Each structure stands twice: as structure tokens, then as C-alpha cells.
Amino acid sequence: MTDKSDTVSEDELHAYVDGHLSEPERGRIEAWLESHPARAEEVRQWQAQAAALRQHFAPYARSEAGDRALIAPHRQAAGRMVSASLFRRAAAGLLIFAAGALAGNYVPRLAGPQSPVAIAADTLPSQAQSAFLIYASEVRHPVEVGADQQAHLATWLGKRLDYPLTIPDLSPLGFSLVGGRLVPVNGKAGAMLMYEDGTGQRLTVLLGRNKDNRETSFRIAAEGGIETFYWIDGEMGYAITGEVPRELLHKVARECHRQFEGSES
């Protein structure tokens, strides 16, 4: 007979990700995941996706007094009938929705008028994390222009941002350029550069421009194991994102800041 502690269902894994388990149950699931690294990696990816979605839509979240009453009659009937496949399809749909929101397709309808300054400061890390989640795991087409066309990449992205873009050299920190692509940042043209180390570990550098930006010092945002160092300098916003040790990511951010600052002088 199989011991219950040796078996974890798909529903239990989703309940673990959603934070719906008691402490003893969480401990049992975590112990099981330690001995099942493939499932642990899958759970980590679910957590990263959920965290990115929560952070991206946090500025638009609101609740009304009658909301709970609207769903109460249906909660018991629904029970635990939602399957894992439906969950994954819903998560994928939300990720697509988030990508559309980055381009400005849905934000006006969801949020109404909002200060450009608030958008730039509050959503930069979540947009950087969303871009990282979408592109860093891409195998065949992570970038539009590869490192072998670095001069063209800098000219193209710099022209779209109206910014004299210098692509940072991160080789002293163990990262080489993969390439870059044009991405939407707050509904305008933005740039994403991608780097990877000798083990294939990747990080991204996101740049976006907003004339209403207010300058900030280095800040950090962390969700689901993904960390972002970001800052705003003049009209430009910068965000460095990766799943690497915080100390290393901070060094990368400092080096990018130094090189970007030097390119403007």
C-alpha cells in the first residue's frame, strides 16, 4: 500500500501554489517536492507566472462590498471540479492578456485615467518580469536581432527610443549578449536586451522612455524567485531582471547603470 506522504495529486500542487494549504500540508508537499525535482521545477514556474500576474494587475485590483455575495452561491457547487488542464489554459490566457495590457490594449478599460508618472514608476518592474517570463525561456527565438549584429541592434533600438543606446558589456560579470528585441513599455516603444552565462542562465535588461518620469534610486522588486533591480534616470527607466543571486544581479545593475550613464555624457 502506498503511503499518503509518497503521493501528491495535481490538485494538491495547485492548492500549494495558491496558498490554500495548512502548514502541515505545506510541509508535506515541500518534502515531496524535494525528492521530485522535475515537479518542483514545474511548481516553481507556476509560482513565477502567478506572481508576475498578481504584480502586473495589482494597480487595477479593487473590490466592492457585494462581491462576495455574488460568488457565494456557486462556491460549493464548483468545489474542486476545475481540472489542472483548465488551470493551465486560464494561466496561459492571463499571460496573453498581460502581454496585451503591456501594449496598452486593455489598461484604459480596466483602470481608467491614470498618471503617466504612476504608470512608469509602479509598473516598470512588473513589465520587466513579464518580459523575462515570456522571452528568457524561449529556445529558438528569444530575440529579434542577435549578438552578431550588435551595432545594428544598438542603432535600431536607439532610434525607436530616441536614445543613444550603448549595449552594456557584461562579460566581466560572466554574461554574454544574446541579442535584443523591441517590446512595448507602457504602450510605447521599449527595448529588451538579453544576456546569458556559461550555464545558460539568462537575464534581461529592459529600457522604456516616458517624459513624465521622476528619477529614483536603485529599487528592487521580487516575485516568485524572479528579482528586478530598477531605476529611473531622467526620461529613461531601466530594469534588470533574472533568477540569479541578488548580489550578482545588483552588480549587473550597477554595471549597466555605469555604462548607460557614460553613454549619455
C-alpha positions in Angstrom: 0.0 0.0 0.0 1.3 3.5 -1.0 1.9 5.9 1.9 -0.1 9.1 1.5 3.1 11.1 2.1 4.6 9.5 -1.0 1.8 10.7 -3.3 0.8 14.2 -4.2 -2.1 15.0 -6.5 -2.2 17.7 -9.2 -4.9 19.5 -7.2 -2.7 19.5 -4.1 0.1 21.0 -6.1 -2.2 23.8 -7.3 -3.5 24.4 -3.8 0.1 24.7 -2.6 0.9 27.3 -5.3 -2.3 29.2 -4.4 -1.6 29.2 -0.7 -4.7 27.2 0.3 -3.0 24.5 2.4 -2.4 24.3 6.1 1.1 24.4 7.5 1.4 20.6 8.0 0.1 20.0 4.4 2.6 22.6 3.0 5.4 20.8 4.8 4.4 17.5 3.4 4.2 18.9 -0.2 7.6 20.6 0.2 9.2 17.4 1.4 7.7 15.6 -1.6 8.9 18.3 -4.0 12.5 17.9 -2.6 12.5 14.3 -3.8 10.8 15.1 -7.2 12.9 17.8 -8.8 11.1 17.8 -12.1 7.7 18.5 -10.5 9.4 21.1 -8.2 10.7 23.0 -11.2 7.2 22.9 -12.7 5.7 24.2 -9.5 8.3 27.0 -9.4 7.3 28.0 -12.9 3.6 28.1 -11.8 4.6 30.3 -8.9 6.6 32.6 -11.1 3.7 33.0 -13.5 1.2 33.6 -10.8 3.4 36.2 -9.1 4.0 38.1 -12.3 0.3 38.2 -13.0 -0.5 39.4 -9.5 2.1 42.1 -9.6 1.1 43.3 -13.1 -2.5 43.7 -12.2 -2.1 44.9 -8.6 -2.6 48.6 -9.5 -6.0 47.8 -11.0 -7.3 45.5 -8.3 -10.3 46.7 -6.3 -13.2 45.0 -4.5 -16.8 46.0 -3.8 -18.8 45.2 -0.7 -21.2 42.9 -2.6 -18.5 40.9 -4.5 -18.5 38.0 -2.0 -22.3 37.7 -2.2 -22.2 37.3 -6.0 -20.0 34.2 -5.9 -21.1 32.6 -2.6 -24.0 30.6 -4.1 -21.6 29.0 -6.6 -18.6 28.2 -4.5 -19.8 24.9 -3.0 -21.2 23.7 -6.3 -17.9 24.4 -8.0 -16.0 22.6 -5.3 -12.7 21.2 -6.7 -14.1 20.3 -10.1 -11.7 22.6 -12.0 -9.0 20.4 -13.6 -5.3 21.1 -13.9 -5.6 21.4 -17.6 -8.2 24.2 -17.3 -6.0 26.0 -14.8 -3.1 25.9 -17.2 -5.3 27.2 -20.0 -6.5 30.0 -17.8 -3.0 30.9 -16.8 -1.9 31.0 -20.4 -4.8 33.2 -21.3 -4.0 35.6 -18.5 -0.4 35.7 -19.7 -1.6 36.7 -23.2 -3.9 39.2 -21.6 -1.0 40.6 -19.6 1.1 41.0 -22.8 -1.8 42.9 -24.4 -2.1 45.1 -21.3 1.6 46.0 -21.6 0.9 47.3 -25.1 -1.9 49.5 -23.7 -4.8 47.5 -25.2 -6.7 46.9 -22.0 -5.4 49.3 -19.4 -7.7 52.2 -20.3 -10.8 49.9 -20.0 -9.6 48.4 -16.7 -8.1 51.3 -14.9 -9.5 54.4 -16.4 -7.3 57.6 -16.4 -4.0 57.2 -14.5 -1.0 59.4 -14.1 1.8 58.6 -16.5 4.3 59.0 -13.6 2.4 56.4 -11.6 2.4 54.0 -14.5 6.1 54.4 -15.2 7.2 54.0 -11.6 4.8 51.3 -10.5 4.7 49.0 -13.5 8.3 49.1 -14.7 9.4 46.1 -12.6 6.2 44.1 -13.4 6.6 44.7 -17.1 10.3 43.7 -16.8 9.3 40.5 -15.1 6.6 39.7 -17.6 9.1 40.2 -20.4 11.6 37.9 -18.7 9.0 35.2 -18.2 7.9 35.3 -21.8 11.3 35.5 -23.5 14.0 34.2 -21.2 12.7 30.6 -21.6 12.3 30.9 -25.3 14.7 28.5 -27.1 14.6 29.3 -30.8 13.5 32.9 -30.9 14.4 34.7 -27.7 15.5 37.8 -29.5 14.8 39.6 -32.8 18.3 40.7 -33.5 21.2 38.5 -32.4 24.6 39.5 -30.8 26.3 39.0 -34.2 24.5 42.2 -35.3 25.2 44.3 -32.2 25.9 47.6 -34.0 22.6 47.3 -35.9 20.8 46.3 -32.7 22.0 49.4 -30.9 21.2 51.7 -33.8 17.7 50.2 -34.4 16.6 50.2 -30.7 18.2 53.6 -30.1 16.3 55.1 -33.0 13.0 53.7 -31.8 13.6 55.0 -28.3 15.2 58.3 -29.5 18.0 57.5 -27.1 21.7 57.0 -27.8 21.8 53.3 -26.8 25.0 51.7 -25.8 24.7 48.0 -25.2 26.3 47.1 -21.9 29.3 44.8 -21.9 28.7 42.3 -19.1 31.4 39.9 -19.9 33.4 40.8 -16.8 30.5 39.5 -14.8 30.2 36.3 -16.8 27.4 37.2 -19.1 27.5 37.5 -22.9 24.9 39.2 -25.1 22.3 37.0 -26.7 20.6 39.9 -28.6 17.6 42.1 -28.2 14.1 43.0 -29.3 11.6 45.8 -29.5 9.0 45.5 -26.7 6.1 47.6 -25.5 6.7 49.5 -22.3 3.7 51.5 -21.1 2.2 51.4 -24.6 5.3 52.9 -26.2 8.4 51.5 -27.9 10.8 50.0 -25.4 13.9 47.8 -25.7 14.8 44.5 -24.1 18.4 43.1 -24.1 19.1 39.6 -23.2 22.3 38.0 -21.7 23.3 34.6 -20.6 26.2 33.0 -18.7 28.1 29.8 -19.4 25.5 27.6 -17.8 22.7 29.1 -20.0 21.3 31.2 -17.1 19.7 34.3 -18.6 18.8 37.8 -17.5 17.2 40.7 -19.3 17.7 44.5 -19.4 14.5 46.5 -20.1 14.5 50.1 -21.2 11.5 52.4 -21.5 11.0 56.1 -22.1 8.5 58.4 -20.5 8.8 62.2 -20.5 6.9 62.4 -17.2 9.3 60.1 -15.3 10.6 61.1 -12.0 14.1 60.0 -11.0 14.6 57.2 -8.5 17.5 55.5 -6.8 18.0 51.7 -7.2 15.0 49.8 -6.1 14.2 46.1 -6.0 11.1 44.0 -6.7 11.0 40.3 -6.1 8.2 37.8 -7.0 8.3 34.0 -7.2 12.1 33.8 -7.3 12.4 36.4 -10.0 14.2 39.6 -8.9 14.4 43.0 -10.6 16.7 45.9 -9.9 15.2 49.1 -11.5 15.7 52.8 -11.5 14.6 55.9 -13.4 17.1 58.4 -14.7 15.6 61.5 -16.5 13.1 60.2 -19.0 14.5 56.7 -19.1 13.5 53.8 -17.0 15.8 50.7 -16.6 15.1 47.3 -15.1 17.5 44.3 -14.8 15.7 41.0 -14.2 16.8 37.5 -13.6 16.8 34.3 -11.4 20.3 34.8 -10.2 21.6 35.6 -6.7 20.6 39.1 -5.6 24.2 40.2 -5.1 25.1 39.3 -8.6 22.0 40.9 -10.1 22.9 44.1 -8.1 26.4 44.1 -9.6 24.9 43.7 -13.1 22.5 46.6 -12.4 25.4 48.8 -11.2 27.5 48.0 -14.2 24.6 48.7 -16.6 23.9 52.0 -14.8 27.6 52.9 -15.1 27.7 52.2 -18.8 24.3 53.8 -19.6 25.3 56.9 -17.7 28.6 57.0 -19.6 26.8 56.8 -23.0 24.8 59.9 -22.2 27.8 62.1 -21.3 
